[in-house]
Amino acid sequence: MMVIFTGLLCEAQLPLNHKAYHDSLYSVFRTQKNDSAKARTAFQLAHYWAVKRDQKKAEKYLAAGRSCFKDNRFLLGMYYSSVIEVYLDTDPVKTRKALHKADSLLSVFHSSDAYYTLARSWYSEAINAQKVNDEKKALEIIINKVIPLVKKSGKQDSLAMFYSQVGILLMNSDQLENAEEYFSRIIEMKSSLPANSNILVRAYIYSAEAFVYGKKLSQAKSRLDKAWEILAKNPESTDYGDYYKVTGNYFEKTGKHDEAIRYYDKGIEFAKSIEDTYLESDLVRYRLGLLFETKQYDQAKKMLNQVMLSSRYMVDLDNRKEVYGQMAKVSHALGQDTEAYQWQLKYSSLSDSLHVARSDEDIAEIEAKFKNSEKEKTIARLQADKKQSELNSKNHKLTSWILGITVTTLLIGVLFLAYYYKSAKKLAKQKEINHEQHLKEMENQHRLTLVQAMLGAEERERQRIGRDLHDGLGGMLAGIKMNLSQQPQSEYHNLNIVISRLDESVTELRRIARNMMPESLLKIGLETALRDLCELLQNDDTEIEFQAIDIDENIPAATQMHIYRIVQELLSNAVRHGKPSHIILQCSQNHNRFYITAEDDGAGFDTSLIEKSPGIGLSNIKNRIAYLKGTMEIVSAENEGTVINIELDVEAGSQNRVV
């Protein structure tokens, strides 16, 4: 029985009229505005050209579909499924990687399209299994993995197509009755199959083929008639070739050799028209076999001469070797032993080393018919010498193999010991690195604990001083002002001066207390507190512009205080040391990342001096940034202003407290 590669039957997923199907898809692709729909159409076109074995066009539409979207998980899964179809015959490693990616992306979806796309992706594993002649594995994948997914998708035409694959695999294993059962399932589903699908016509054809090989010729004829009813209505179908082939098989089995040859000829012409070398090879083989069986050697030789004129057919080495072998046989049958000898030499030159001995025997048989007895003795002696030489060569090879295996075993042992030593050394080094890293982490954690304690104590002391100033000294000054306001107006002018000075003192006191303990931060939130701080610090000489972007109100209170103190120190340093006319403060947040940018047009400074003698204010800023697992970048030069960029983790404070 002829072996049929299941990978070729992906064509069953295309309608009978391939050209009309392509033109329809291409029209949709050109006019489609929706990116998602356009991507899907592009992947369908990539599949179409992959079936047609046009790699460049398939890759073109694959890339076009991928360019239609960015982060759509489902479409990305469809993309990797299309990668499998495009590179299935050329890059098995790439297709297997694409299968794992498609499976991980699409397995979370429970839609019909997701199930169907996954089924097609897993089907590639069945095709790869059959390519290495592991048809048992191919059957297991289709039955246990692919078909359950297709059933979930609800796509009856696809289910029928995979039933067809199972039937073909069973035919290849000579399980004809089991194969016929699957083809019958497809025929029973015909009412639910699309009218323009070629799945049903293929089911009839392959079912007929199973009946032919099972010698159930009346059933085979019935199935072929059903297939012809469909094909007659679809002149553009590519299934005519298989129909002609199986019909030729049927007539050959029934003894109608002329009819069989006529259908084989039709099939060969059709295979040439669609450039299907595989189908053409099968039909040539069948026709030659029938000509040999009926001893029509002249016709067989004529046919072989015509075949050799086809450069497309003869470019395949297997085809060429088979033609040479057939020419040797037909020449021998016609009594043309010298010509047969020449053809046999050509055939032998294309055979591999496993068939050299058999080829020599064939040559010897042909030579014996036209060489004299003396030459025959010479040939016999040469053959004996050859056999002895081959025996010596085999013994030499056996000795070499034993020696090679021994050396290899010793080498593997040495390499294993070296690997074990290297691994042990590497493990010890890794343990040492891990220990050092653990100590470093403990040191960092201890430092963070100290920083946390220091910052907490500092903040509590600020708040205590602020309350004392506001509630204690502030209240006393306010009381003095009230008493003075109630005094007789005998020295009105001097008294007003004293009261004015007291007002200034109370205002300054409140400013200091607000710096110590910002009420707006505690009551209203970080953004308002920062805005108040900017208004408080700006003066007639320095304007401060504040920009807030997406600041979350739910930042932990302790973290808000650290951010406030960092900004307070940045602005104070800028106003006090830089003497700028304009400061821009920008604060923004993206999830758990908080960004601070302070830019001024002040005097600037040499940043190399920071490392040599950092001020107390800068040290405080660095401690708070480190506590919040942040980073700081300072860009400045003398007379060119200063830009400070800070990035913080707003969740770091809570994490540090948990530790």
C-alpha positions as CSV (number, residue, x, y, z in Angstrom):
1,M,0.0,0.0,0.0
2,M,1.2,3.5,-0.8
3,V,2.4,5.5,2.2
4,I,0.6,8.9,2.4
5,F,2.2,11.7,4.5
6,T,-0.5,13.3,6.7
7,G,1.3,16.6,6.4
8,L,0.2,16.9,2.8
9,L,-3.5,16.5,3.8
10,C,-3.6,19.9,5.4
11,E,-4.9,20.9,2.0
12,A,-8.2,19.3,3.1
13,Q,-8.7,22.5,5.1
14,L,-9.0,24.4,1.9
15,P,-12.3,24.6,-0.2
16,L,-12.5,22.8,-3.4
17,N,-12.0,25.9,-5.5
18,H,-8.6,27.1,-4.1
19,K,-8.3,30.1,-6.4
20,A,-11.7,31.6,-5.5
21,Y,-10.9,31.0,-1.8
22,H,-7.6,32.8,-2.1
23,D,-9.1,35.7,-4.0
24,S,-11.8,36.1,-1.4
25,L,-9.2,36.2,1.4
26,Y,-7.0,38.7,-0.4
27,S,-9.9,41.0,-1.1
28,V,-10.8,41.0,2.6
29,F,-7.2,41.6,3.6
30,R,-6.8,44.6,1.3
31,T,-10.1,46.3,2.4
32,Q,-10.2,45.3,6.1
33,K,-9.8,48.3,8.5
34,N,-10.1,46.4,11.8
35,D,-6.5,45.4,12.9
36,S,-7.7,42.2,14.7
37,A,-9.7,41.0,11.7
38,K,-6.9,41.9,9.3
39,A,-4.3,39.9,11.3
40,R,-6.6,36.8,11.3
41,T,-7.0,37.2,7.5
42,A,-3.3,37.5,7.0
43,F,-2.7,34.3,9.0
44,Q,-5.3,32.5,6.8
45,L,-3.4,33.6,3.7
46,A,-0.1,32.4,5.3
47,H,-1.7,29.0,5.8
48,Y,-3.0,29.0,2.2
49,W,0.5,29.6,0.8
50,A,2.1,27.2,3.2
51,V,-0.2,24.5,1.9
52,K,0.7,25.6,-1.7
53,R,4.4,25.3,-0.6
54,D,5.2,28.9,-1.5
55,Q,7.5,29.7,1.5
56,K,8.2,33.4,0.6
57,K,4.5,34.3,0.2
58,A,3.6,32.4,3.4
59,E,6.3,34.3,5.3
60,K,5.2,37.6,3.8
61,Y,1.6,37.3,5.2
62,L,2.9,35.9,8.5
63,A,4.9,39.1,9.0
64,A,1.9,41.2,7.8
65,G,-0.4,39.6,10.4
66,R,2.1,40.1,13.2
67,S,2.5,43.8,12.4
68,C,-1.3,44.4,12.9
69,F,-1.1,44.1,16.7
70,K,1.2,44.5,19.7
71,D,0.2,42.8,23.0
72,N,-3.0,40.9,22.1
73,R,-2.4,37.4,23.8
74,F,-4.9,35.6,21.6
75,L,-3.6,37.0,18.3
76,L,-0.1,36.2,19.5
77,G,-1.1,32.6,20.0
78,M,-2.6,32.5,16.5
79,Y,0.6,34.0,15.2
80,Y,2.7,31.2,16.7
81,S,0.2,28.6,15.4
82,S,0.7,30.1,11.9
83,V,4.5,29.9,12.4
84,I,4.1,26.2,12.9
85,E,2.3,25.8,9.6
86,V,4.7,27.9,7.6
87,Y,7.9,26.2,8.8
88,L,6.6,22.7,9.4
89,D,8.5,21.2,6.5
90,T,11.7,23.2,6.8
91,D,12.5,24.0,10.5
92,P,11.2,21.4,13.1
93,V,13.1,23.0,16.0
94,K,11.4,26.4,15.3
95,T,7.9,24.7,15.0
96,R,8.3,22.8,18.3
97,K,9.2,26.1,20.1
98,A,6.3,27.8,18.4
99,L,4.0,25.0,19.6
100,H,5.0,25.5,23.2
101,K,4.4,29.2,23.0
102,A,1.0,28.8,21.2
103,D,-0.1,26.3,23.9
104,S,0.9,28.5,26.8
105,L,-0.8,31.6,25.2
106,L,-4.1,29.9,24.1
107,S,-4.7,27.4,26.9
108,V,-6.2,30.1,29.1
109,F,-9.0,30.7,26.5
110,H,-12.1,28.6,26.2
111,S,-13.5,29.8,22.9
112,S,-14.1,27.8,19.7
113,D,-11.2,29.6,17.9
114,A,-8.8,28.9,20.7
115,Y,-9.6,25.2,20.8
116,Y,-9.4,24.9,17.0
117,T,-6.1,26.8,16.8
118,L,-4.6,24.6,19.5
119,A,-5.7,21.5,17.7
120,R,-4.0,22.5,14.5
121,S,-0.9,23.4,16.5
122,W,-0.7,20.0,18.1
123,Y,-1.4,18.3,14.8
124,S,2.1,19.4,13.8
125,E,3.5,16.9,16.3
126,A,1.6,14.1,14.6
127,I,3.1,15.1,11.3
128,N,6.6,15.2,12.7
129,A,6.1,11.8,14.3
130,Q,5.0,10.3,10.9
131,K,8.0,11.8,9.2
132,V,10.2,9.6,11.3
133,N,7.8,6.6,10.7
134,D,6.4,6.7,14.2
135,E,2.8,6.3,13.1
136,K,1.8,4.9,16.5
137,K,2.8,8.2,18.2
138,A,1.1,10.1,15.4
139,L,-2.2,8.2,16.0
140,E,-1.9,8.8,19.8
141,I,-1.5,12.6,19.3
142,I,-4.4,12.9,16.9
143,I,-6.8,10.7,18.9
144,N,-5.9,11.8,22.4
145,K,-4.9,15.4,21.9
146,V,-6.1,16.9,18.6
147,I,-9.6,15.4,18.2
148,P,-10.8,16.2,21.8
149,L,-9.8,19.9,21.2
150,V,-11.6,19.9,17.8
151,K,-14.7,18.5,19.4
152,K,-14.6,21.3,22.0
153,S,-14.4,23.8,19.2
154,G,-17.6,22.5,17.6
155,K,-16.1,22.7,14.1
156,Q,-17.5,19.6,12.3
157,D,-15.5,20.1,9.1
158,S,-12.3,20.1,11.1
159,L,-13.4,17.0,13.1
160,A,-14.1,15.3,9.8
161,M,-10.7,16.3,8.4
162,F,-8.9,14.8,11.5
163,Y,-11.0,11.6,11.2
164,S,-9.6,11.4,7.7
165,Q,-6.0,11.7,9.0
166,V,-6.7,8.8,11.4
167,G,-8.1,6.7,8.6
168,I,-5.1,7.3,6.4
169,L,-2.7,6.3,9.2
170,L,-4.6,3.2,9.8
171,M,-4.5,2.4,6.0
172,N,-0.7,2.8,6.1
173,S,-0.7,0.2,8.9
174,D,-2.9,-2.2,6.9
175,Q,-5.7,-1.8,9.4
176,L,-8.2,-1.4,6.5
177,E,-11.4,-2.2,8.5
178,N,-10.5,0.4,11.2
179,A,-9.6,2.9,8.5
180,E,-13.0,2.4,6.8
181,E,-14.8,3.0,10.1
182,Y,-13.3,6.5,10.3
183,F,-14.0,7.3,6.7
184,S,-17.6,6.2,7.2
185,R,-17.9,8.6,10.2
186,I,-17.0,11.4,7.8
187,I,-19.6,10.3,5.2
188,E,-22.2,10.1,8.0
189,M,-21.4,13.8,8.8
190,K,-21.8,15.0,5.2
191,S,-25.0,17.0,6.0
192,S,-23.0,19.2,8.5
193,L,-20.0,19.7,6.2
194,P,-19.6,22.9,4.1
195,A,-20.7,22.5,0.5
196,N,-17.4,23.8,-0.8
197,S,-15.2,21.6,1.4
198,N,-13.1,18.8,-0.2
199,I,-13.1,16.8,3.1
200,L,-16.1,14.7,1.9
201,V,-14.8,14.0,-1.6
202,R,-11.5,12.9,0.0
203,A,-13.3,10.6,2.4
204,Y,-15.0,8.9,-0.5
205,I,-11.7,8.6,-2.4
206,Y,-9.7,7.2,0.5
207,S,-12.5,5.0,1.6
208,A,-12.6,3.5,-2.0
209,E,-8.8,3.0,-1.7
210,A,-9.2,1.0,1.5
211,F,-12.0,-1.1,-0.2
212,V,-9.7,-1.7,-3.2
213,Y,-6.8,-3.0,-1.1
214,G,-9.3,-5.0,1.0
215,K,-10.7,-6.5,-2.3
216,K,-14.2,-5.2,-1.7
217,L,-14.5,-3.9,-5.2
218,S,-18.3,-3.3,-5.3
219,Q,-18.1,-1.0,-2.3
220,A,-15.0,0.7,-3.8
221,K,-17.0,1.4,-7.0
222,S,-19.9,2.9,-5.1
223,R,-17.5,5.3,-3.2
224,L,-15.8,6.3,-6.4
225,D,-19.1,7.2,-8.0
226,K,-20.0,9.4,-5.0
227,A,-16.7,11.1,-5.3
228,W,-17.2,11.8,-9.0
229,E,-20.6,13.4,-8.3
230,I,-18.9,16.0,-6.2
231,L,-15.8,16.5,-8.5
232,A,-18.0,16.9,-11.6
233,K,-19.5,20.0,-10.0
234,N,-16.1,21.4,-9.1
235,P,-13.7,21.5,-12.1
236,E,-11.1,23.6,-10.2
237,S,-10.7,20.9,-7.5
238,T,-7.2,19.6,-6.9
239,D,-8.6,16.2,-5.8
240,Y,-8.9,14.9,-9.4
241,G,-5.4,13.4,-9.2
242,D,-6.2,11.2,-6.2
243,Y,-9.5,10.2,-7.8
244,Y,-7.7,9.1,-11.1
245,K,-5.1,7.2,-9.1
246,V,-7.6,5.2,-7.0
247,T,-9.9,4.6,-10.0
248,G,-6.9,3.2,-11.9
249,N,-6.2,0.9,-8.9
250,Y,-9.9,-0.2,-9.0
251,F,-9.7,-1.1,-12.7
252,E,-6.4,-2.8,-12.3
253,K,-7.8,-5.0,-9.5
254,T,-10.9,-5.9,-11.7
255,G,-8.6,-6.9,-14.6
256,K,-9.6,-4.0,-16.9
257,H,-6.0,-3.0,-17.6
258,D,-6.7,-0.6,-20.5
259,E,-9.1,1.4,-18.3
260,A,-6.5,1.4,-15.5
261,I,-3.8,2.7,-17.8
262,R,-6.2,5.4,-19.1
263,Y,-6.9,6.7,-15.6
264,Y,-3.2,6.5,-14.6
265,D,-2.4,8.6,-17.7
266,K,-5.1,11.1,-16.7
267,G,-3.7,11.3,-13.3
268,I,-0.2,11.9,-14.5
269,E,-1.2,14.7,-16.8
270,F,-3.2,16.3,-13.9
271,A,-0.3,16.0,-11.5
272,K,1.9,17.7,-14.1
273,S,-0.6,20.5,-14.5
274,I,-0.6,21.2,-10.7
275,E,3.1,20.5,-10.4
276,D,2.6,17.8,-7.7
277,T,5.7,15.6,-8.0
278,Y,4.6,13.3,-5.2
279,L,1.4,12.4,-7.0
280,E,3.1,12.1,-10.3
281,S,5.7,9.7,-8.9
282,D,3.0,7.4,-7.5
283,L,1.0,7.4,-10.7
284,V,4.2,6.7,-12.8
285,R,5.0,3.8,-10.4
286,Y,1.5,2.3,-10.7
287,R,1.4,2.6,-14.5
288,L,4.8,1.0,-15.0
289,G,3.9,-1.8,-12.6
290,L,0.8,-2.6,-14.6
291,L,2.8,-2.5,-17.9
292,F,5.4,-4.9,-16.4
293,E,2.6,-7.1,-15.1
294,T,1.0,-7.4,-18.6
295,K,4.5,-7.7,-20.2
296,Q,4.0,-4.6,-22.3
297,Y,7.7,-3.9,-22.2
298,D,7.8,-1.7,-25.3
299,Q,5.1,0.6,-23.9
300,A,7.0,0.6,-20.5
301,K,10.2,1.7,-22.2
302,K,8.4,4.4,-24.2
303,M,6.9,5.7,-21.1
304,L,10.2,5.8,-19.3
305,N,11.8,7.7,-22.2
306,Q,9.0,10.3,-21.9
307,V,9.5,10.5,-18.1
308,M,13.2,11.1,-18.5
309,L,12.5,14.2,-20.7
310,S,10.8,15.8,-17.6
311,S,13.5,17.8,-15.9
312,R,11.1,18.6,-13.0
313,Y,10.5,14.9,-12.4
314,M,14.1,13.8,-12.9
315,V,15.5,16.4,-10.6
316,D,14.4,14.3,-7.7
317,L,17.2,11.7,-7.1
318,D,14.8,9.0,-5.9
319,N,12.7,9.4,-9.0
320,R,15.8,9.4,-11.2
321,K,17.2,6.2,-9.5
322,E,13.9,4.4,-9.8
323,V,13.6,5.3,-13.6
324,Y,17.2,4.0,-14.1
325,G,16.3,0.8,-12.3
326,Q,13.1,0.4,-14.4
327,M,15.0,1.0,-17.6
328,A,17.5,-1.7,-16.6
329,K,14.7,-4.1,-16.0
330,V,12.8,-3.3,-19.2
331,S,15.9,-3.5,-21.3
332,H,16.8,-6.8,-19.8
333,A,13.2,-8.0,-20.5
334,L,13.6,-7.0,-24.1
335,G,16.9,-8.8,-24.4
336,Q,18.9,-5.6,-24.6
337,D,21.5,-6.7,-22.1
338,T,24.3,-4.3,-23.0
339,E,21.9,-1.3,-22.6
340,A,20.5,-2.9,-19.4
341,Y,24.0,-3.1,-18.1
342,Q,24.6,0.6,-18.7
343,W,21.3,1.5,-17.0
344,Q,22.1,-0.7,-14.1
345,L,25.5,1.1,-13.7
346,K,23.6,4.5,-13.5
347,Y,21.2,3.0,-11.0
348,S,24.0,1.7,-8.9
349,S,25.8,5.0,-8.8
350,L,22.8,6.6,-7.2
351,S,22.3,3.8,-4.7
352,D,23.7,4.1,-1.1
353,S,26.2,1.8,0.5
354,L,23.5,-0.5,1.9
355,H,22.5,-1.6,-1.6
356,V,25.9,-1.8,-3.2
357,A,26.2,-5.6,-2.8
358,R,22.7,-6.2,-4.3
359,S,23.5,-3.9,-7.2
360,D,26.7,-5.9,-7.9
361,E,24.8,-9.1,-8.0
362,D,22.3,-7.6,-10.5
363,I,25.2,-6.4,-12.7
364,A,26.9,-9.9,-12.5
365,E,23.6,-11.5,-13.7
366,I,23.4,-9.2,-16.7
367,E,27.0,-9.5,-17.6
368,A,26.8,-13.3,-17.6
369,K,24.4,-13.3,-20.6
370,F,26.9,-11.7,-23.0
371,K,30.4,-12.5,-21.7
372,N,32.2,-15.7,-22.4
373,S,33.1,-18.4,-19.9
374,E,36.6,-17.1,-19.4
375,K,35.3,-13.7,-18.4
376,E,32.8,-15.5,-16.2
377,K,35.7,-17.2,-14.4
378,T,37.4,-13.9,-14.0
379,I,34.3,-12.3,-12.6
380,A,33.8,-15.2,-10.2
381,R,37.5,-14.9,-9.0
382,L,37.0,-11.1,-8.6
383,Q,33.8,-11.6,-6.7
384,A,35.6,-14.1,-4.4
385,D,38.4,-11.6,-3.9
386,K,35.9,-8.9,-3.3
387,K,34.1,-11.0,-0.7
388,Q,37.4,-11.8,1.0
389,S,38.3,-8.1,0.9
390,E,34.9,-7.3,2.4
391,L,35.4,-9.9,5.1
392,N,38.8,-8.5,5.9
393,S,37.3,-5.0,5.9
394,K,34.5,-6.1,8.2
395,N,37.1,-7.7,10.6
396,H,39.2,-4.5,10.5
397,K,36.1,-2.4,11.1
398,L,35.1,-4.6,14.0
399,T,38.5,-4.3,15.6
400,S,38.4,-0.5,15.0
401,W,35.0,-0.3,16.6
402,I,36.1,-2.3,19.7
403,L,39.2,-0.1,20.1
404,G,37.1,3.0,19.5
405,I,34.5,2.0,22.1
406,T,37.3,1.2,24.6
407,V,39.0,4.6,24.0
408,T,35.6,6.4,24.1
409,T,34.7,4.7,27.4
410,L,38.0,5.7,29.0
411,L,37.6,9.3,27.6
412,I,34.1,9.5,29.0
413,G,35.4,8.3,32.4
414,V,38.1,11.0,32.4
415,L,35.6,13.6,31.3
416,F,33.2,12.5,34.0
417,L,35.9,12.8,36.7
418,A,36.9,16.2,35.4
419,Y,33.3,17.3,35.3
420,Y,32.7,16.0,38.8
421,Y,35.8,17.9,40.1
422,K,34.8,21.1,38.3
423,S,31.2,20.8,39.6
424,A,32.4,20.3,43.2
425,K,34.7,23.2,42.9
426,K,32.0,25.3,41.4
427,L,29.5,24.3,44.1
428,A,32.0,25.2,46.9
429,K,32.6,28.6,45.2
430,Q,28.9,29.1,44.9
431,K,28.3,28.3,48.6
432,E,31.0,30.8,49.4
433,I,29.4,33.5,47.2
434,N,26.0,32.7,48.8
435,H,27.4,33.0,52.3
436,E,29.0,36.4,51.4
437,Q,25.8,37.5,49.8
438,H,23.8,36.4,53.0
439,L,26.2,38.4,55.2
440,K,25.9,41.4,52.9
441,E,22.1,41.2,53.0
442,M,22.2,41.0,56.8
443,E,24.5,44.0,56.9
444,N,22.2,45.9,54.5
445,Q,19.2,45.0,56.6
446,H,20.9,46.1,59.8
447,R,21.8,49.4,58.1
448,L,18.2,49.8,56.9
449,T,17.0,49.2,60.5
450,L,19.4,51.8,61.8
451,V,18.3,54.3,59.1
452,Q,14.7,53.6,59.9
453,A,15.3,54.1,63.6
454,M,17.2,57.3,63.0
455,L,14.7,58.7,60.5
456,G,11.8,57.8,62.9
457,A,13.5,59.4,65.8
458,E,14.3,62.5,63.8
459,E,10.7,62.8,62.6
460,R,9.3,62.3,66.1
461,E,11.7,65.0,67.5
462,R,10.6,67.4,64.7
463,Q,6.9,66.8,65.5
464,R,7.6,67.2,69.3
465,I,9.5,70.5,68.7
466,G,6.8,71.7,66.3
467,R,4.0,71.0,68.8
468,D,6.0,72.7,71.6
469,L,6.6,75.7,69.4
470,H,3.0,75.9,68.2
471,D,1.2,75.0,71.4
472,G,3.7,76.4,74.0
473,L,5.6,79.4,72.8
474,G,3.0,80.2,70.1
475,G,0.3,80.4,72.8
476,M,2.4,82.5,75.0
477,L,3.2,85.1,72.3
478,A,-0.5,85.2,71.3
479,G,-1.4,85.9,75.0
480,I,1.1,88.6,75.3
481,K,-0.3,90.2,72.1
482,M,-3.8,90.1,73.6
483,N,-2.7,91.7,76.9
484,L,-0.9,94.5,75.1
485,S,-3.9,95.1,72.9
486,Q,-6.0,95.7,76.1
487,Q,-3.5,98.3,77.6
488,P,-4.4,102.0,77.7
489,Q,-3.6,103.9,74.5
490,S,-1.3,106.4,76.1
491,E,1.6,105.3,74.1
492,Y,-0.3,104.2,71.1
493,H,2.5,104.5,68.5
494,N,5.1,102.5,70.5
495,L,2.5,99.9,71.4
496,N,1.5,99.3,67.8
497,I,5.2,98.7,66.9
498,V,5.5,96.1,69.7
499,I,2.3,94.4,68.6
500,S,3.5,94.4,64.9
501,R,6.8,92.8,66.0
502,L,4.8,90.2,68.0
503,D,2.8,89.4,64.8
504,E,5.9,88.9,62.8
505,S,7.3,86.7,65.6
506,V,4.1,84.6,65.7
507,T,4.2,84.2,61.8
508,E,7.8,83.1,61.9
509,L,7.1,80.8,64.7
510,R,4.3,79.2,62.8
511,R,6.4,78.8,59.7
512,I,9.1,77.0,61.8
513,A,6.4,74.8,63.4
514,R,4.9,74.0,60.0
515,N,8.3,72.9,58.7
516,M,8.7,70.8,61.7
517,M,5.2,69.3,61.5
518,P,3.4,70.0,58.2
519,E,-0.3,70.1,59.1
520,S,-1.5,69.9,55.4
521,L,0.4,66.6,55.0
522,L,-1.3,65.1,58.0
523,K,-4.8,66.4,57.2
524,I,-5.1,66.8,53.4
525,G,-2.4,64.6,51.8
526,L,1.0,64.7,50.1
527,E,0.1,66.6,46.9
528,T,-1.5,69.5,48.8
529,A,1.3,69.5,51.4
530,L,3.9,69.8,48.6
531,R,2.0,72.6,46.9
532,D,1.8,74.5,50.3
533,L,5.5,73.9,50.8
534,C,6.3,75.5,47.4
535,E,4.2,78.5,48.2
536,L,5.8,78.8,51.6
537,L,9.4,78.7,50.3
538,Q,9.0,81.0,47.3
539,N,9.8,84.7,47.8
540,D,10.1,87.8,45.8
541,D,13.4,86.6,44.3
542,T,12.6,83.0,43.6
543,E,9.4,81.6,41.9
544,I,8.6,77.9,42.5
545,E,6.5,76.1,39.9
546,F,4.9,72.8,41.2
547,Q,3.6,70.1,38.8
548,A,1.9,67.0,40.2
549,I,1.1,63.9,37.9
550,D,-1.0,60.9,39.1
551,I,0.0,61.1,42.8
552,D,-1.9,58.4,44.7
553,E,-3.7,59.4,47.8
554,N,-3.1,56.0,49.4
555,I,0.7,56.2,49.8
556,P,1.6,55.1,53.3
557,A,1.8,58.0,55.8
558,A,5.4,57.3,56.7
559,T,6.4,57.2,53.0
560,Q,4.6,60.5,52.4
561,M,6.6,62.1,55.2
562,H,9.9,60.8,53.7
563,I,8.9,62.2,50.3
564,Y,7.9,65.5,51.9
565,R,11.2,65.8,53.8
566,I,13.2,65.0,50.6
567,V,11.4,67.7,48.6
568,Q,11.7,70.1,51.5
569,E,15.5,69.6,51.7
570,L,15.8,69.9,47.9
571,L,13.9,73.2,47.7
572,S,15.6,74.7,50.8
573,N,19.1,73.9,49.4
574,A,18.1,75.4,46.0
575,V,16.8,78.6,47.5
576,R,19.5,79.0,50.1
577,H,22.6,78.0,48.0
578,G,21.6,78.4,44.3
579,K,19.8,81.8,44.5
580,P,17.7,80.9,41.5
581,S,15.0,83.0,40.0
582,H,12.9,80.0,38.9
583,I,12.5,76.5,40.3
584,I,10.4,73.7,38.6
585,L,9.4,70.9,40.9
586,Q,7.7,67.9,39.2
587,C,6.3,64.9,41.2
588,S,4.7,61.9,39.5
589,Q,3.8,58.3,40.2
590,N,3.5,55.2,38.1
591,H,2.2,52.3,40.2
592,N,4.7,51.8,43.0
593,R,7.4,54.1,41.5
594,F,7.5,57.7,42.6
595,Y,9.5,60.3,40.6
596,I,10.9,63.7,41.8
597,T,12.5,66.2,39.4
598,A,13.8,69.5,40.7
599,E,15.3,71.9,38.2
600,D,16.5,75.5,38.9
601,D,18.4,78.2,37.0
602,G,20.6,79.1,39.9
603,A,24.4,79.3,40.4
604,G,24.9,75.5,40.2
605,F,28.0,73.7,41.6
606,D,30.7,71.2,40.9
607,T,29.2,67.8,41.5
608,S,32.6,66.2,42.3
609,L,32.7,68.1,45.6
610,I,29.6,66.1,46.8
611,E,31.6,63.0,47.4
612,K,34.4,64.8,49.2
613,S,32.2,66.8,51.7
614,P,28.5,66.1,51.5
615,G,26.4,68.4,53.6
616,I,24.0,67.3,56.3
617,G,21.0,68.1,54.2
618,L,22.3,65.9,51.3
619,S,23.2,63.1,53.7
620,N,19.6,63.2,55.0
621,I,18.2,63.0,51.5
622,K,20.5,60.1,50.6
623,N,19.4,58.2,53.8
624,R,15.7,58.6,53.0
625,I,16.3,57.6,49.3
626,A,18.2,54.5,50.4
627,Y,15.4,53.7,52.9
628,L,12.9,53.8,50.1
629,K,15.2,51.8,47.8
630,G,15.5,54.6,45.4
631,T,18.1,56.3,43.2
632,M,19.3,59.9,42.7
633,E,21.0,61.6,39.8
634,I,22.4,65.2,40.1
635,V,23.3,67.1,36.9
636,S,25.0,70.5,37.6
637,A,27.8,72.8,36.7
638,E,28.9,76.2,37.9
639,N,26.6,79.1,36.6
640,E,24.5,76.5,34.7
641,G,21.8,75.6,37.2
642,T,21.0,72.2,38.7
643,V,18.8,69.3,37.8
644,I,18.1,66.5,40.4
645,N,16.2,63.3,39.4
646,I,15.0,60.9,42.1
647,E,13.2,57.6,41.7
648,L,11.6,55.9,44.8
649,D,9.7,52.7,45.7
650,V,6.6,53.8,47.6
651,E,6.1,50.2,48.9
652,A,9.7,49.9,50.2
653,G,8.8,51.6,53.5
654,S,6.1,49.0,54.4
655,Q,8.4,46.1,53.3
656,N,11.2,47.4,55.6
657,R,8.8,47.6,58.5
658,V,7.7,44.0,57.9
659,V,11.3,42.9,58.1
